[in-house]
């Protein structure tokens, strides 16, 4: 239960920081981009089920790593011109 509280707190903190930076015009992002990452919730739920009873840092670190990787891949392929 402690890992779930930590993870939920971390997600809310990051989301709040992003919204605050957006309000100050320091971060420019579109909500449509955020909704493209909804499948990450399924991955996080699976990790929480697999490692739910074990007290380990693996789940939050894996979630953070997967999120950063997904965002990097998205922005790399968004900037690359498509050749058809």
PALOGU-8402 format. One record per residue: x, y, z of N, C-alpha, C in turn; residue in three letters; residue number from 1. Coordinates in nm, 3 decimals. Each point is the difference from the previous one (the first is absolute). Example, Ala and Ser with C-alpha at 12.3 -4.5 7.8 and 13.67 -1.06 7.14 Angstrom:
BEGIN
<<1.319 -0.569 0.780> <-0.089 0.119 0.000> <0.090 0.120 0.000> "ALA" 1> <<-0.035 0.105 -0.072> <0.082 0.119 0.006> <-0.077 0.109 0.073> "SER" 2> 
This chain:
BEGIN
<<0.082 -0.119 0.000> <-0.082 0.119 0.000> <0.087 0.125 0.000> "UNK" 1> <<0.116 -0.009 0.060> <0.087 0.117 0.008> <0.052 0.039 -0.138> "UNK" 2> <<0.034 -0.100 -0.085> <0.046 0.030 -0.136> <-0.109 0.066 -0.082> "UNK" 3> <<-0.124 -0.044 0.019> <-0.111 0.060 -0.075> <-0.018 0.146 0.040> "UNK" 4> <<0.012 0.029 0.128> <-0.011 0.138 0.046> <0.114 0.085 -0.055> "UNK" 5> <<0.119 -0.056 -0.002> <0.116 0.071 -0.052> <-0.018 0.028 -0.148> "UNK" 6> <<-0.042 -0.101 -0.075> <-0.017 0.015 -0.144> <-0.110 0.101 -0.032> "UNK" 7> <<-0.112 -0.011 0.070> <-0.109 0.096 -0.023> <0.044 0.141 0.035> "UNK" 8> <<0.072 0.015 0.108> <0.050 0.132 0.038> <0.099 0.055 -0.100> "UNK" 9> <<0.086 -0.086 -0.052> <0.097 0.042 -0.100> <-0.070 0.045 -0.129> "UNK" 10> <<-0.098 -0.076 -0.044> <-0.074 0.035 -0.122> <-0.072 0.133 0.018> "UNK" 11> <<-0.068 0.018 0.114> <-0.070 0.126 0.024> <0.095 0.118 0.011> "UNK" 12> <<0.115 -0.021 0.061> <0.100 0.107 0.012> <0.053 0.041 -0.137> "UNK" 13> <<0.032 -0.096 -0.083> <0.052 0.030 -0.133> <-0.107 0.069 -0.085> "UNK" 14> <<-0.122 -0.051 0.006> <-0.109 0.061 -0.076> <-0.026 0.143 0.047> "UNK" 15> <<-0.001 0.021 0.129> <-0.019 0.135 0.054> <0.112 0.094 -0.041> "UNK" 16> <<0.124 -0.048 0.002> <0.113 0.083 -0.041> <-0.011 0.036 -0.148> "UNK" 17> <<-0.041 -0.097 -0.082> <-0.017 0.028 -0.142> <-0.109 0.105 -0.024> "UNK" 18> <<-0.111 -0.013 0.071> <-0.108 0.097 -0.016> <0.043 0.139 0.048> "UNK" 19> <<0.074 0.006 0.109> <0.048 0.128 0.051> <0.096 0.065 -0.099> "UNK" 20> <<0.093 -0.078 -0.054> <0.094 0.054 -0.099> <-0.073 0.046 -0.125> "UNK" 21> <<-0.106 -0.072 -0.037> <-0.080 0.041 -0.117> <-0.072 0.132 0.028> "UNK" 22> <<-0.051 0.017 0.121> <-0.069 0.124 0.035> <0.094 0.121 -0.003> "UNK" 23> <<0.127 -0.022 0.030> <0.099 0.107 -0.004> <0.065 0.014 -0.137> "UNK" 24> <<-0.051 -0.072 -0.099> <0.052 0.001 -0.138> <0.147 -0.042 -0.007> "UNK" 25> <<0.042 -0.086 0.091> <0.135 -0.054 -0.003> <0.006 -0.137 -0.066> "UNK" 26> <<-0.115 -0.063 -0.012> <-0.009 -0.133 -0.062> <-0.119 0.003 -0.094> "UNK" 27> <<0.024 -0.034 -0.124> <-0.106 0.003 -0.099> <-0.029 -0.144 -0.044> "UNK" 28> <<-0.116 -0.051 0.040> <-0.038 -0.132 -0.044> <-0.150 -0.002 -0.027> "UNK" 29> <<-0.037 -0.095 -0.084> <-0.139 -0.013 -0.039> <-0.058 -0.121 0.071> "UNK" 30> <<-0.123 0.011 0.047> <-0.064 -0.110 0.072> <-0.019 -0.123 -0.088> "UNK" 31> <<-0.012 0.019 -0.131> <-0.014 -0.114 -0.089> <0.122 -0.092 0.006> "UNK" 32> <<0.116 0.059 0.018> <0.122 -0.078 0.013> <-0.004 -0.085 0.126> "UNK" 33> <<-0.051 0.057 0.107> <-0.008 -0.072 0.127> <-0.093 -0.120 -0.011> "UNK" 34> <<-0.109 0.015 -0.073> <-0.095 -0.110 -0.015> <0.052 -0.112 -0.090> "UNK" 35> <<0.103 0.026 -0.078> <0.060 -0.105 -0.084> <0.073 -0.104 0.085> "UNK" 36> <<0.032 0.035 0.123> <0.075 -0.089 0.087> <-0.088 -0.080 0.094> "UNK" 37> <<-0.131 -0.008 -0.025> <-0.089 -0.073 0.089> <0.035 -0.148 0.012> "UNK" 38> <<0.059 -0.066 -0.102> <0.035 -0.142 0.019> <0.104 -0.022 0.110> "UNK" 39> <<0.072 0.105 0.038> <0.095 -0.014 0.111> <-0.072 -0.037 0.129> "UNK" 40> <<-0.124 0.042 0.015> <-0.077 -0.037 0.119> <-0.019 -0.151 0.009> "UNK" 41> <<-0.018 -0.066 -0.113> <-0.011 -0.146 -0.001> <0.132 -0.066 0.042> "UNK" 42> <<0.109 0.055 -0.048> <0.132 -0.053 0.038> <0.022 0.018 0.149> "UNK" 43> <<-0.035 0.116 0.053> <0.019 0.027 0.142> <-0.089 -0.090 0.085> "UNK" 44> <<-0.122 -0.023 -0.044> <-0.089 -0.090 0.075> <0.055 -0.141 0.002> "UNK" 45> <<0.054 -0.045 -0.112> <0.062 -0.133 -0.005> <0.119 -0.012 0.092> "UNK" 46> <<0.086 0.101 0.001> <0.115 -0.001 0.091> <-0.044 0.001 0.145> "UNK" 47> <<-0.103 0.077 0.030> <-0.049 0.006 0.138> <-0.058 -0.134 0.043> "UNK" 48> <<-0.065 -0.071 -0.091> <-0.055 -0.132 0.034> <0.112 -0.102 0.019> "UNK" 49> <<0.099 0.004 -0.087> <0.110 -0.096 0.008> <0.082 0.020 0.127> "UNK" 50> <<0.034 0.124 0.030> <0.089 0.029 0.113> <-0.074 0.068 0.115> "UNK" 51> <<-0.131 -0.015 0.007> <-0.082 0.071 0.097> <0.033 -0.029 0.145> "UNK" 52> <<0.027 -0.125 0.035> <0.021 -0.036 0.140> <0.146 0.009 0.044> "UNK" 53> <<0.089 0.019 -0.095> <0.142 0.006 0.033> <0.042 0.144 0.025> "UNK" 54> <<0.077 0.019 0.104> <0.049 0.134 0.033> <0.131 0.021 -0.076> "UNK" 55> <<-0.011 0.066 -0.112> <0.117 0.022 -0.084> <-0.013 0.134 -0.072> "UNK" 56> <<0.112 0.052 -0.040> <0.002 0.124 -0.077> <-0.012 -0.028 -0.149> "UNK" 57> <<-0.010 -0.125 -0.038> <-0.003 -0.037 -0.140> <-0.119 0.060 -0.074> "UNK" 58> <<-0.117 -0.004 0.060> <-0.121 0.048 -0.068> <0.006 0.150 -0.027> "UNK" 59> <<0.025 0.086 0.098> <0.006 0.144 -0.032> <0.112 0.035 -0.097> "UNK" 60> <<0.115 -0.066 0.012> <0.110 0.027 -0.091> <-0.035 -0.047 -0.141> "UNK" 61> <<-0.063 -0.116 -0.011> <-0.042 -0.050 -0.131> <-0.104 0.092 -0.062> "UNK" 62> <<-0.094 0.048 0.079> <-0.103 0.091 -0.051> <0.063 0.130 -0.050> "UNK" 63> <<0.091 0.054 0.076> <0.068 0.122 -0.041> <0.081 -0.022 -0.127> "UNK" 64> <<0.072 -0.111 -0.005> <0.080 -0.032 -0.119> <-0.085 -0.020 -0.124> "UNK" 65> <<-0.111 -0.071 0.014> <-0.089 -0.023 -0.113> <-0.060 0.132 -0.048> "UNK" 66> <<-0.038 0.085 0.093> <-0.058 0.129 -0.037> <0.101 0.086 -0.076> "UNK" 67> <<0.120 0.010 0.052> <0.104 0.081 -0.066> <0.032 -0.057 -0.137> "UNK" 68> <<0.011 -0.131 -0.012> <0.027 -0.063 -0.128> <-0.112 0.026 -0.100> "UNK" 69> <<-0.125 -0.012 0.043> <-0.113 0.024 -0.089> <-0.002 0.145 -0.049> "UNK" 70> <<0.027 0.094 0.089> <0.001 0.141 -0.040> <0.114 0.029 -0.096> "UNK" 71> <<0.117 -0.056 0.027> <0.114 0.021 -0.091> <-0.028 -0.058 -0.137> "UNK" 72> <<-0.053 -0.121 -0.005> <-0.030 -0.063 -0.129> <-0.104 0.083 -0.075> "UNK" 73> <<-0.100 0.047 0.070> <-0.103 0.082 -0.064> <0.060 0.125 -0.062> "UNK" 74> <<0.081 0.072 0.075> <0.055 0.125 -0.051> <0.106 -0.023 -0.107> "UNK" 75> <<0.075 -0.108 0.006> <0.097 -0.030 -0.104> <-0.070 -0.029 -0.131> "UNK" 76> <<-0.105 -0.083 0.003> <-0.070 -0.033 -0.123> <-0.090 0.113 -0.047> "UNK" 77> <<-0.039 0.089 0.088> <-0.079 0.115 -0.042> <0.086 0.098 -0.079> "UNK" 78> <<0.126 0.013 0.035> <0.090 0.094 -0.066> <0.058 -0.055 -0.131> "UNK" 79> <<-0.001 -0.133 -0.015> <0.055 -0.062 -0.118> <-0.098 0.013 -0.117> "UNK" 80> <<0.046 0.051 -0.114> <-0.092 0.010 -0.115> <-0.037 -0.138 -0.052> "UNK" 81> <<-0.126 -0.015 -0.037> <-0.050 -0.128 -0.051> <0.025 -0.007 -0.151> "UNK" 82> <<0.058 -0.110 -0.045> <0.022 -0.023 -0.141> <-0.099 -0.106 -0.047> "UNK" 83> <<-0.083 0.039 -0.094> <-0.101 -0.094 -0.049> <0.031 -0.043 -0.140> "UNK" 84> 
